[in-house]
Amino acid sequence: MSQPLTEFIKQRRGVLKLTQRDLAERAGVGLRFVRELEQGKETLRLDKVNQVLALFGHKMAPTEHRPGDDDG
C-alpha cells in the first residue's frame, strides 16, 4: 500500500527539519496551502502540490487503479 500524501509530506519535512513556513517559502506556496495539504484537504491545486513535491524530487502522476484499491 502506498503512503498517503499527507504523511509523505510531513515525514519529508521532518527529515529536512523544515517548519511549515519554511516549506511554504521554499516551495513558493502559501503557508495556508501547506497546512491544508498536511491536513488532507480533498480539493487542492495539483500544480501547487507538485511545487511542494518537487522539493523532495517527486511529483503526482496518474497510477493504475484496480478494483479493490483503497480510495481513501
C-alpha positions, 0 to 999 in steps of 0.5 A, a space after each residue: 500500500 502506498 503512503 498517503 500524501 499527507 504523511 509523505 509530506 510531513 515525514 519529508 519535512 521532518 527529515 529536512 527539519 523544515 517548519 511549515 513556513 519554511 516549506 511554504 517559502 521554499 516551495 513558493 506556496 502559501 503557508 495556508 496551502 501547506 497546512 491544508 495539504 498536511 491536513 488532507 484537504 480533498 480539493 487542492 491545486 495539483 500544480 501547487 502540490 507538485 511545487 511542494 513535491 518537487 522539493 523532495 524530487 517527486 511529483 503526482 502522476 496518474 497510477 493504475 487503479 484496480 478494483 479493490 484499491 483503497 480510495 481513501 
